[in-house]
């Protein structure tokens, strides 16, 4: 499978849910926050990472209204959001791995969106959802910058 096909699969999953594409990043305006799904090419080989990010309304972030994923104040890799599925996610995103057929990879990536990416983003549709997730430990292995915690009225970690 080539990287363009992987990108196309992302668009097919995200566009019907209201995400708009810019490069290899998809954006969706939710109630009081911007949601970001980013497909990042690995520097170390033929694989990708899936990055999920959020910008609460009212935060000053470079690049708004469509900041780069790394500019977002709240960020998590899909493998950190689902550590028990890390091996599966990594295998699906090694797009030149010939041990998996294109059909298997396509079905796996579609399942990854259905079972992981979309439910994760759908659970975090409001600022209150995001605050509860941070307080509840969902972002334990993530990047939540101090200014974002302060903006949300959360104590430092």
C-alpha positions, 0 to 999 in steps of 0.5 A: 500500500502506498502513503497516498492510499493511507491518506485517502482512507483517512479522508474517507473516514473523517470527511463524513464526520465534518472534518475538513482537510488541509495537507495531511491534517483534518480539522473539525469545529466542535462546541468551544474547541477545535479538533485536529487529526494529523497523519504524520509520516515517520522519519524512520521508515514507511510508517505513519503516526496518528496525532490527535489534538485540541485547541480550546476556544479563546486560546491564542495559538499560532496558525489559527484557525488551522494550526499545525498539530504540533502548535496545539496546546493539547496533543496525544498520539493514538498509540498513547490514547489506546496503549493496549492497541499500540502494536496493532496501530503501529502494524496497520500504519506500516504501509509498506509491510508486505506481511499484511495485504492491502485489503487487510490493511484497508479493513484494519485502518477502517476499523481503527477509525470506527473503533478508536479515532472517531469515538475518541474525538466524539467523546471530546466535543466540548470544553467540559468533555476535554476538562473531564478527560484531562482530570480523569487521566485520558491525557496521562501520556500526552502533552497538555501545556501548562497554559492550556491547563490554566486556560481550562481552570485545571491545576498544574500536573 
